[in-house]
Amino acid sequence: MWFSFLRSRDRFSLDQLRYLSDQLTKVQIVNEVNKDFVIEALRSIAELITYGDQHDASFFEFFMEKQVVGEFVRILKLSRTVSVPLQLLQTVSIMIQNLKSEHAIYYMFSNEHMNYLITYSFDFRNEELLSYYISFLRAISGKLNKNTISLLVKTCNDEVVSFPLYVEAIRFAFHEENMIRTAVRAVTLNVYHVGDDCVNRYIASAPHTDYFSNLVSFFRKQCMDLNRLVSETLKNPGPDSTSTIIAAVDEIEDNLYYFSDVISAGIPDVGRLITDSMLMLLIFPILLPSLRIVAVNDMQSGVVTSLYLLCCILRIVKIKDLANTIVAALSYPVEAFTKCSGVKVNGHITDHGFTSEGQEPDNDNHAKCNSACLMVNVPDSSSSAGFHPESVILLNNCSSSNLALREVLLAYVTKGDDVQVLGSLSVLATLLQTKELDESMLDGLGILPQRKQHKKLLLQALVGEASGEEQLFSSESSLMRDDIGCEFDVYFGKIKVCISNLGLFLVDLIEDICMSGFLRQATSHLNNG
């Protein structure tokens, strides 16, 4: 009889689970004396529940009957050591990740136990604990669907008013540790792709929309850091310079792919939020002005970095309004996007654009321009109605103040160094490959392929439109269309709104669009040269 009493229990048995849960209920305080037992009990319970989920449903039935998750929460409150919360987070994460039964997941997410753990005041000064906590959030997000997500939100009048999983996750979206940032992004994407309308409205409402503008601000800082690396490498190349730049480039492209993944979730207004933030925080105040900024000591890293970033944004972030607005903006002069008191064309730049001395705009004040010091000089129609080859011939470092940015790109093709030529042609090639761009925008820019031009004109001729027939069969084979400007007007309007939001006063929109063939003129100049 005594041998039967002393016989050890089967490790993977219901008796073992019953014994461990009973022992946990007897714990009244967790300290250095009994912490090892508590940790081992938590770890063993995770193993037993995972085993039972695959082999014996009675394991989880007992787990629910005894409300063991509630015991976990009680143990956490009693704990006086960091090792127990760490093990508890790991235990719950393992269980959630490995449970296959939908019924089991429903139970785990019910009774507010998960939300209590999510909002518990852990000591995140312990980096290991933070890592386990983020893994815990990621495990929960991996089980989200339209049914389970309702168990983790609080609603009022059918509207979500609280979603701790999402709110707590994005608190660490810009953590210095890359692994933390990556895990948080996985959590957010899992939330976005559930497709719950109520949750989507919650995400796209204030103050949660700040997350998207903060994302772009964080991305802007990475762009500034990349430019600094390029500038320093051009001045003082080191043995690790190339690998450092490649690592920075990889991180920038990872960020852009994250933007793309967020947009692909199809949440209303999120694409607009990202577009507006991109334009107002990065493209208008930094990238476009930097195309014509010449840094000191003949260092033109800002131009190179801007051309590269424009290519990446157009290639990866698939937003129609963003792509078309960028193209429309190329018809503006640089002064439309610069701060008169802070930018020196063909010189050093202090507040906006890339610098050559590692200076960085203040993230908090970057988007809060002083409207009293800002203005826009938009050329009149007579100065912008067409491209002037003589302005390219006389161009010095592409800094002439009366050039539209599209003409600056052409100037780099004809007069720039090898890197500038490659960068400008890459931008133009990327525009041609961007499916989100309207053909009329490419036509207005002057880079719409002739076969597409002829196809459009032939279609017009077939349906009896006189303008198409006249252009198609004219002796000069003109490819210009008088009505392209209406397409540009839509995106000029968007530019006006965005720049106004920055505090810039537009004198007027460009009324006449440069309709001359961009690449044809570039080819002509190259041949003549």
TAFENGI-V243939 format. One record per pair of residues at least 6 apart in sequence whose ideal C-beta (glycine too) atoms are under 7 Angstrom apart, sorted by the first residue. I is the first residue (numbers start at 1). J is the second residue. Records with the same first field share a line. If there is no record, write none. Layout:
I->J + J
This chain:
9->15 + 16 + 19
10->16
12->48 + 51
14->58 + 59 + 62
16->48
17->45 + 48 + 59 + 62
18->62
20->41 + 44 + 45
21->66 + 68 + 71
23->41
24->41 + 71 + 75
25->71
27->34 + 38 + 75 + 78
29->78
30->38 + 75 + 78 + 79 + 80 + 81 + 84
31->80 + 81
32->81
35->81 + 83 + 84
38->75 + 84
39->83 + 84 + 87
42->87 + 88 + 91
43->87 + 91
45->68 + 91
46->91 + 94 + 95
48->59
49->59 + 60 + 63 + 95
50->94 + 95 + 98
52->59 + 60
53->60 + 98 + 99 + 100 + 101 + 104
60->101 + 104
64->107
69->108 + 113
70->113
72->88 + 92
73->113 + 116
75->84 + 88
76->85 + 88 + 120
79->85
82->123 + 126 + 129
85->122 + 129
86->128 + 129 + 132
89->132 + 133 + 136
90->132
92->117 + 136
93->135 + 136 + 139
96->108 + 139 + 140 + 143
97->139 + 142
99->105 + 108
105->143 + 148
106->148 + 151
108->114
109->148 + 151 + 152
110->151
114->140 + 152
115->152 + 164
118->137 + 164 + 165 + 168
119->164 + 168
122->129 + 133
123->129
124->130
130->180
134->172 + 180 + 183 + 184
135->183
137->165 + 168 + 169 + 187
138->183 + 186 + 187
140->165
141->165 + 187 + 190 + 191
142->190
144->190 + 191 + 194
145->194
146->194 + 195 + 196
149->194 + 196 + 199
152->163 + 165
153->160 + 162 + 163 + 199
154->161 + 162
155->161 + 198
158->198
159->198 + 201
160->198 + 199 + 202
163->199 + 202
166->191 + 203
169->184 + 187 + 188
170->184 + 188 + 211
172->180 + 184
173->181 + 184 + 211
174->181 + 214 + 218
175->181
185->258
189->261 + 262
191->199
192->262 + 265 + 267
193->265
200->267 + 268
202->208
203->267
204->267 + 268 + 269 + 270
209->273
212->270 + 273 + 274 + 277
213->277 + 281
216->274 + 277 + 278 + 281 + 282
217->281 + 363
219->255
220->281 + 282 + 286
221->363
222->251 + 252 + 255
223->252 + 282 + 309
224->354 + 360
225->248
226->248 + 249 + 252 + 305
227->301 + 302 + 305 + 354
228->358
229->244 + 245 + 248
230->245 + 301 + 304 + 305
231->299 + 301 + 356
233->241 + 245
234->299 + 301
235->299
252->312
253->312 + 316
256->312 + 313 + 316 + 317
257->316
259->274 + 317
260->316 + 317 + 318
262->270
263->270 + 271 + 274 + 318 + 319
271->319
274->319
275->319 + 321 + 322
276->498
278->322
279->325 + 498
280->367 + 498 + 501 + 502
281->366 + 367
283->326
284->337 + 498 + 499 + 502
285->337 + 352 + 502
286->352 + 353 + 354
287->306 + 309 + 310
288->329 + 334 + 337 + 405
289->334 + 337 + 338 + 343 + 352 + 353
290->302 + 303 + 306 + 353 + 354
291->303 + 306 + 405 + 408
292->334 + 345 + 398 + 399 + 408
293->302 + 345 + 349 + 353 + 354
294->300 + 346 + 347 + 397 + 399
295->301 + 302 + 348 + 356
296->348 + 356
297->356
299->356
301->354 + 356
302->353 + 354
303->420
304->419 + 423
305->354
306->354
307->423 + 424 + 426 + 427
308->423
310->427
311->426 + 427 + 430
314->323 + 326 + 430 + 431 + 434
315->430
318->436
319->436
320->436
321->494
323->434 + 436 + 437
324->437 + 438 + 441 + 491
325->491 + 494 + 495
327->431 + 437 + 441 + 445
328->441 + 488 + 491 + 492 + 495
329->405 + 495
330->404 + 405 + 406 + 445
331->404 + 406 + 510 + 513 + 514
332->404 + 405 + 510
333->377 + 379 + 401 + 402 + 403 + 404
334->345 + 405
335->376 + 377 + 401
336->376 + 378 + 499
338->352
339->351 + 352 + 369 + 373 + 374
340->373 + 374 + 375
341->373
342->350 + 351 + 352
343->349 + 352 + 353
345->399 + 401
346->397 + 399
349->355
350->359
351->361
352->361
369->502 + 503
370->503
371->503
374->503 + 504 + 505
375->505
376->499 + 504 + 505 + 506 + 507
377->507
378->506 + 507 + 508 + 510
379->402
381->511 + 512
383->402
384->404 + 510 + 512 + 514
385->512
386->514 + 516
387->407 + 514 + 516 + 521
389->525
391->400 + 403 + 407
392->410 + 411 + 414 + 415 + 525
395->411 + 415
398->408 + 411 + 412 + 416
404->514
406->445 + 514 + 518
409->424 + 427 + 428
410->518 + 521 + 522
412->420 + 421 + 424
413->421 + 424 + 425 + 522
414->522 + 525 + 526 + 529
416->424
428->447 + 519
431->437 + 442 + 447
432->447
438->487
439->448 + 452
440->484 + 487
441->487
442->448
443->481 + 484
444->484 + 487 + 488 + 513 + 515
445->518
446->515 + 516 + 517 + 518 + 519
447->518 + 519
450->479
453->479
454->472
457->468 + 471 + 472
458->472
460->467 + 468 + 469
461->468 + 469 + 472
471->478
479->517
480->515
484->513 + 515
485->513
488->513
492->509 + 510
496->506 + 509
499->506
500->506
